């Protein structure tokens, strides 16, 4: 059994917990104390309404806008990378087709030359 403290964050669009502290809980008395501390925190802090000042709310909104713009930039970059990859594949396929056509023409020329005096 462990007790942890951490914060929620987001990395590349995935939510995660950033671990700050971790303790090993040795016995049930420590576990009970941890549950009591957690319940006290919820009652004292989380149950009260939170109010943000206008400046705090503006800072949060600006942060969210920056995160959203970063995600859009990353999505556009990934889209461009995918388009580039598809284009490279198409070019590679065109080269392969061109090579196969050339090889077939060479094979037909060689076959025609070999069959020129043959009894077919």
SVG drawing of the C-alpha trace seen along z (x, -y; Angstrom):
<svg xmlns="http://www.w3.org/2000/svg" viewBox="-19 -41 38 66">
<polyline fill="none" stroke="black" stroke-width="0.4" points="0.0,0.0 1.3,-3.4 0.2,-7.0 1.0,-9.4 0.7,-13.1 0.7,-14.5 -0.8,-16.9 -2.8,-16.3 -1.2,-17.5 -1.4,-16.9 1.4,-15.7 0.7,-15.5 -3.0,-15.5 -2.8,-12.6 -3.8,-13.2 -1.4,-12.0 -0.5,-12.3 2.8,-14.0 4.1,-12.3 5.3,-14.7 5.7,-12.4 5.2,-8.8 5.2,-7.0 4.9,-3.4 2.0,-2.7 3.3,-0.1 0.1,0.8 -3.6,0.2 -3.2,-2.6 -1.2,-4.6 -3.7,-3.7 -6.6,-5.0 -4.7,-8.2 -4.2,-8.7 -7.9,-8.2 -8.7,-10.7 -6.3,-13.2 -7.8,-12.7 -11.4,-13.1 -10.4,-16.3 -8.8,-17.8 -11.9,-17.1 -14.1,-18.6 -11.9,-21.7 -10.7,-22.5 -12.7,-20.7 -16.2,-21.2 -15.9,-25.0 -16.7,-26.9 -13.7,-28.1 -13.7,-31.6 -11.2,-33.0 -10.4,-36.6 -10.8,-38.1 -7.1,-38.2 -6.7,-34.6 -9.5,-33.5 -7.9,-35.5 -4.6,-33.8 -6.2,-30.3 -8.1,-31.2 -4.9,-32.4 -3.1,-29.2 -5.9,-27.1 -5.8,-29.1 -2.0,-28.5 -2.4,-24.8 -5.1,-24.6 -3.0,-26.5 -0.1,-24.2 -2.3,-21.1 -3.5,-22.6 0.1,-23.2 1.0,-19.7 -2.0,-18.3 -1.1,-20.3 2.5,-19.2 1.4,-15.6 -0.9,-16.0 2.0,-17.5 4.3,-14.6 1.6,-12.1 1.1,-13.9 4.8,-13.9 5.0,-10.2 2.2,-9.4 3.8,-11.5 7.1,-9.6 5.3,-6.3 3.6,-7.4 6.9,-8.5 8.5,-5.2 5.6,-3.3 5.9,-5.4 9.7,-4.6 8.9,-0.9 6.3,-1.0 8.8,-2.8 11.5,-0.3 9.1,2.6 8.1,1.1 11.7,0.7 12.6,4.2 9.6,5.6 10.7,3.7 14.2,5.0 12.9,8.5 10.7,8.3 13.6,6.9 15.8,9.8 13.0,12.3 12.4,10.8 16.2,11.0 16.4,14.6 13.3,15.7 14.4,14.0 15.8,17.1 13.9,19.7 11.3,22.1 8.2,20.9"/>
</svg>
